Amino acid sequence: MSPAPQPESKVTTLIRRLTSTVILLGVVFYGLLAGGPISVFLVGGLIMLLNIVGLFEFYGMVNANGLPRFKWLGLAGGVTLVGTLFVYLSGLVKRQLGEPTTGGAAELELGIFAVLLLALLGRRVFAHPAAPSFSMVGHTMLGVLYVSWLLGFMLKIYFFAEQAGAGFDPGYCLLFFILTTKCSDIGAYSLGSLIGRHKMIPSVSPAKTWEGFVGAILLSTAAAMVMAHYWGATKLGGMPLVHAAALGPVLAIGAVLGDLVESVFKRDSGVKDSGSFLPGIGGILDLLDSLLFNAPLMFLYLRLVLFND
């Protein structure tokens, strides 16, 4: 009988996490800040990669939970949704479909959802034996909604900023969103590790504390206000400090809820991480959980508050 493998040391784990983080952030920052067509296609390609891996991880968790799904139809639907959204919002087909608009993007999404739903229902008719339609169709659609549809809001943030005109840099706008959201994770972990005593929802995530929740709000708000101070007038369309002070807590709370939602998925599936795509970190969904929850909130802020005309 072979001896049990020794657990990885904290130093090795830290090195693996740092290596993955540095490589990932290097690609993200270059894609956001390079400017020109290269930024557009790097952002689109990165979001599509995250979409594909995220869908595989989601359907893997569904399978680990012993639940049915049409994995390949869901994958096809999710890729079609994000790909179509990118092509439309980037203006690659504006000669055929006109200038991209928020309403036009929503119509495309609804059309893809309708076709996907019909395809799933039709596929279930010819699947014998199979689990009930409610399970097969519902679990498949949930994957596309949770991963692909929510990721699509990151494309909407990027291209909305690009179309907003002078004083609004799409790369910096998306960077503001990512950093503010991720500072919630850092603030929650740091303050929770130092003084965390009171558990938030131990049945869902035993490590999360109310002290960490306060840290999430404080660091996200501070980061948002610092970026608004330096970038607000030139890169973020004139975002005032008062907006950043309000947006920071909203994104911090959304990030915590997004993390808890994915924790529920993992707990239901009996897995520690959603996958192993990122050495030392886990799966793509472990990285994206807070961003997925916050992307619609950030887009609604841009659309309804900062630029509501």
C-alpha positions as CSV (number, residue, x, y, z in Angstrom):
1,M,0.0,0.0,0.0
2,S,1.5,3.3,-1.1
3,P,1.9,6.0,1.5
4,A,-0.6,8.9,1.5
5,P,0.6,12.0,-0.3
6,Q,2.0,14.7,1.9
7,P,0.0,17.9,2.0
8,E,1.5,20.8,0.1
9,S,3.5,23.3,2.2
10,K,2.2,26.8,2.6
11,V,5.2,28.2,0.9
12,T,4.7,26.0,-2.2
13,T,1.0,26.9,-2.2
14,L,1.8,30.6,-2.0
15,I,4.3,30.4,-4.8
16,R,1.8,28.5,-7.0
17,R,-0.9,31.1,-6.3
18,L,1.5,34.1,-6.9
19,T,2.7,32.6,-10.2
20,S,-0.9,32.0,-11.5
21,T,-2.0,35.5,-10.3
22,V,1.0,37.3,-11.9
23,I,0.5,35.6,-15.2
24,L,-3.2,36.1,-15.2
25,L,-3.0,39.8,-14.2
26,G,-0.3,40.4,-16.7
27,V,-2.5,39.2,-19.6
28,V,-5.6,41.1,-18.2
29,F,-3.7,44.4,-17.7
30,Y,-2.1,44.3,-21.1
31,G,-5.4,43.5,-22.7
32,L,-7.2,46.3,-21.0
33,L,-4.5,49.0,-21.3
34,A,-2.8,48.3,-24.7
35,G,-5.4,50.3,-26.6
36,G,-6.6,49.9,-30.1
37,P,-7.9,46.7,-31.9
38,I,-5.5,44.5,-30.0
39,S,-7.2,45.4,-26.7
40,V,-10.7,44.7,-28.1
41,F,-9.7,41.3,-29.4
42,L,-7.7,40.4,-26.3
43,V,-10.6,41.3,-24.0
44,G,-13.0,39.4,-26.2
45,G,-10.7,36.4,-26.4
46,L,-10.1,36.3,-22.7
47,I,-13.8,36.5,-21.8
48,M,-14.6,33.7,-24.3
49,L,-11.8,31.5,-22.7
50,L,-13.3,32.2,-19.2
51,N,-16.7,31.4,-20.6
52,I,-15.8,28.0,-22.0
53,V,-13.8,26.9,-19.0
54,G,-16.4,28.2,-16.6
55,L,-19.2,26.3,-18.4
56,F,-17.2,23.1,-18.2
57,E,-16.6,23.7,-14.5
58,F,-20.3,24.5,-13.9
59,Y,-21.6,21.4,-15.7
60,G,-18.9,19.3,-13.9
61,M,-20.3,20.5,-10.5
62,V,-23.8,19.6,-11.7
63,N,-22.6,16.1,-12.7
64,A,-20.7,15.8,-9.3
65,N,-24.0,16.5,-7.6
66,G,-25.6,13.6,-9.5
67,L,-27.9,15.9,-11.5
68,P,-28.6,15.6,-15.3
69,R,-27.7,18.2,-17.9
70,F,-27.2,18.5,-21.7
71,K,-23.5,19.6,-21.4
72,W,-22.7,20.1,-25.0
73,L,-25.9,21.9,-25.9
74,G,-25.3,24.2,-22.9
75,L,-21.7,24.8,-24.0
76,A,-22.8,25.6,-27.6
77,G,-25.5,28.0,-26.3
78,G,-23.0,29.8,-24.0
79,V,-20.3,30.1,-26.7
80,T,-22.9,31.4,-29.2
81,L,-24.2,33.9,-26.6
82,V,-20.9,35.4,-25.7
83,G,-19.5,35.2,-29.3
84,T,-22.6,36.9,-30.8
85,L,-22.5,39.6,-28.1
86,F,-18.9,40.4,-28.8
87,V,-19.3,40.6,-32.6
88,Y,-22.3,42.9,-32.2
89,L,-21.0,45.2,-29.5
90,S,-17.6,45.5,-31.2
91,G,-19.2,46.9,-34.3
92,L,-17.9,44.2,-36.6
93,V,-21.4,43.8,-38.1
94,K,-22.7,47.3,-37.9
95,R,-22.9,47.5,-41.7
96,Q,-25.5,44.8,-41.5
97,L,-27.1,45.5,-38.1
98,G,-26.4,49.2,-37.6
99,E,-24.7,50.8,-34.7
100,P,-24.6,48.6,-31.6
101,T,-27.1,49.6,-28.8
102,T,-28.1,48.3,-25.4
103,G,-31.5,47.4,-26.7
104,G,-30.1,45.6,-29.7
105,A,-27.8,43.5,-27.5
106,A,-30.8,42.6,-25.3
107,E,-32.8,41.5,-28.3
108,L,-29.9,39.3,-29.5
109,E,-29.6,37.7,-26.1
110,L,-33.4,37.0,-25.9
111,G,-33.3,35.5,-29.4
112,I,-30.4,33.2,-28.5
113,F,-32.1,32.1,-25.2
114,A,-35.3,31.3,-27.1
115,V,-33.5,29.2,-29.7
116,L,-31.5,27.4,-27.0
117,L,-34.7,26.7,-24.9
118,L,-36.4,25.2,-28.0
119,A,-33.3,23.2,-28.8
120,L,-33.1,21.8,-25.2
121,L,-36.8,20.9,-25.2
122,G,-36.6,19.2,-28.6
123,R,-33.5,17.3,-27.5
124,R,-35.2,16.1,-24.4
125,V,-38.1,14.6,-26.6
126,F,-35.6,12.3,-28.3
127,A,-33.6,11.4,-25.2
128,H,-34.6,8.0,-23.8
129,P,-34.2,7.1,-21.1
130,A,-33.6,10.4,-19.5
131,A,-34.2,12.4,-16.3
132,P,-37.3,14.7,-16.2
133,S,-37.4,17.6,-18.5
134,F,-37.5,20.0,-15.6
135,S,-34.0,18.8,-14.4
136,M,-32.3,18.4,-17.8
137,V,-33.5,21.7,-19.2
138,G,-33.3,23.7,-16.0
139,H,-29.7,22.7,-15.1
140,T,-28.5,23.3,-18.6
141,M,-30.1,26.8,-18.8
142,L,-28.8,27.7,-15.4
143,G,-25.2,27.1,-16.6
144,V,-25.7,29.5,-19.5
145,L,-27.4,32.1,-17.4
146,Y,-24.9,32.0,-14.5
147,V,-21.7,31.8,-16.6
148,S,-22.3,33.1,-20.1
149,W,-25.0,35.7,-19.6
150,L,-23.4,37.3,-16.5
151,L,-19.9,37.2,-18.2
152,G,-21.6,39.1,-21.1
153,F,-22.1,42.0,-18.9
154,M,-18.3,42.5,-18.8
155,L,-18.4,42.9,-22.5
156,K,-21.3,45.4,-22.1
157,I,-19.3,47.4,-19.6
158,Y,-16.3,47.5,-21.9
159,F,-18.1,48.5,-25.1
160,F,-20.5,50.9,-23.3
161,A,-17.5,52.8,-22.1
162,E,-15.9,52.7,-25.6
163,Q,-19.1,54.2,-27.1
164,A,-19.5,56.8,-24.3
165,G,-17.1,59.2,-25.9
166,A,-14.4,61.5,-24.6
167,G,-13.1,61.1,-21.1
168,F,-14.1,57.4,-20.9
169,D,-11.5,54.8,-21.5
170,P,-13.0,51.3,-21.8
171,G,-9.9,49.5,-20.4
172,Y,-9.7,51.7,-17.3
173,C,-13.5,51.3,-16.8
174,L,-13.3,47.5,-16.8
175,L,-10.1,47.7,-14.7
176,F,-11.9,49.9,-12.1
177,F,-14.7,47.3,-11.9
178,I,-12.3,44.4,-11.5
179,L,-10.0,46.0,-8.9
180,T,-12.9,47.4,-6.8
181,T,-14.5,43.9,-6.8
182,K,-11.4,42.0,-6.0
183,C,-10.4,44.5,-3.2
184,S,-13.5,43.2,-1.6
185,D,-12.0,39.7,-1.6
186,I,-8.7,41.0,-0.3
187,G,-10.3,43.1,2.4
188,A,-12.5,40.3,3.6
189,Y,-9.7,37.8,3.8
190,S,-7.2,40.2,5.5
191,L,-9.5,41.6,8.2
192,G,-11.2,38.3,8.7
193,S,-7.9,36.5,9.2
194,L,-6.7,39.2,11.7
195,I,-9.7,39.8,13.9
196,G,-12.5,37.6,12.5
197,R,-14.6,36.1,15.3
198,H,-18.3,36.2,14.3
199,K,-19.3,33.8,11.6
200,M,-21.6,35.1,8.8
201,I,-23.2,31.9,7.4
202,P,-21.1,28.9,8.7
203,S,-23.4,26.4,7.1
204,V,-22.4,27.8,3.7
205,S,-18.9,29.2,4.2
206,P,-17.3,28.5,7.6
207,A,-14.4,30.9,7.0
208,K,-16.4,34.0,6.4
209,T,-16.9,36.4,9.2
210,W,-18.8,39.7,9.8
211,E,-15.4,41.4,10.5
212,G,-14.2,40.2,7.1
213,F,-17.4,41.6,5.6
214,V,-16.6,45.0,7.1
215,G,-13.1,44.7,5.7
216,A,-14.5,44.0,2.2
217,I,-16.6,47.2,2.3
218,L,-13.8,49.4,3.6
219,L,-11.1,48.3,1.1
220,S,-13.5,48.2,-1.9
221,T,-14.7,51.7,-1.1
222,A,-11.2,53.0,-0.5
223,A,-10.0,51.5,-3.8
224,A,-13.0,53.0,-5.7
225,M,-12.4,56.4,-4.3
226,V,-8.7,56.4,-5.0
227,M,-9.2,55.3,-8.6
228,A,-12.0,57.9,-9.0
229,H,-9.7,60.6,-7.7
230,Y,-6.9,59.8,-10.2
231,W,-8.9,58.5,-13.2
232,G,-12.4,60.0,-12.7
233,A,-12.1,63.0,-14.9
234,T,-9.9,61.6,-17.6
235,K,-10.6,57.9,-17.8
236,L,-14.0,57.2,-16.1
237,G,-16.2,59.8,-17.8
238,G,-16.2,62.2,-14.9
239,M,-17.1,59.8,-12.1
240,P,-17.3,62.0,-8.9
241,L,-15.9,60.8,-5.6
242,V,-19.5,60.6,-4.2
243,H,-20.4,58.1,-6.8
244,A,-17.3,56.0,-6.0
245,A,-18.1,56.2,-2.3
246,A,-21.6,54.7,-3.0
247,L,-20.4,52.2,-5.7
248,G,-17.6,50.8,-3.5
249,P,-20.0,49.3,-0.8
250,V,-22.5,48.1,-3.5
251,L,-19.7,46.1,-5.3
252,A,-18.3,44.9,-2.0
253,I,-21.6,43.5,-0.9
254,G,-22.2,42.0,-4.3
255,A,-18.8,40.4,-4.3
256,V,-19.5,38.7,-0.9
257,L,-22.9,37.5,-2.1
258,G,-21.3,36.2,-5.4
259,D,-18.7,34.3,-3.4
260,L,-21.4,32.8,-1.2
261,V,-23.5,31.7,-4.2
262,E,-20.6,29.8,-5.6
263,S,-19.9,28.3,-2.2
264,V,-23.5,26.9,-2.2
265,F,-22.8,25.4,-5.6
266,K,-19.6,23.7,-4.4
267,R,-21.1,22.6,-1.1
268,D,-24.1,21.0,-3.0
269,S,-21.6,19.3,-5.3
270,G,-19.3,18.1,-2.5
271,V,-16.2,19.7,-4.1
272,K,-13.6,22.1,-2.6
273,D,-12.9,24.0,-5.8
274,S,-14.9,24.4,-9.0
275,G,-11.9,23.1,-10.9
276,S,-8.1,23.1,-11.2
277,F,-7.5,25.5,-14.1
278,L,-5.4,27.9,-12.1
279,P,-2.6,26.2,-10.0
280,G,-2.8,27.2,-6.4
281,I,-6.1,29.1,-6.8
282,G,-8.6,26.6,-8.1
283,G,-11.1,26.9,-10.9
284,I,-12.1,29.7,-13.1
285,L,-15.4,30.1,-11.3
286,D,-13.5,30.4,-8.0
287,L,-11.9,33.5,-9.5
288,L,-15.0,34.8,-11.3
289,D,-17.7,34.3,-8.6
290,S,-17.6,37.9,-7.3
291,L,-17.2,39.4,-10.8
292,L,-20.1,37.5,-12.2
293,F,-22.4,38.8,-9.5
294,N,-21.2,42.3,-9.8
295,A,-21.0,42.7,-13.6
296,P,-24.7,43.5,-14.0
297,L,-24.6,46.0,-11.0
298,M,-21.7,47.9,-12.6
299,F,-23.3,48.0,-16.0
300,L,-26.6,49.3,-14.5
301,Y,-24.6,52.0,-12.7
302,L,-23.0,53.1,-16.0
303,R,-26.3,52.9,-17.9
304,L,-28.7,54.4,-15.4
305,V,-26.6,56.6,-13.1
306,L,-23.4,57.9,-14.6
307,F,-24.8,58.1,-18.2
308,N,-28.5,58.0,-17.9
309,D,-29.4,60.1,-21.0
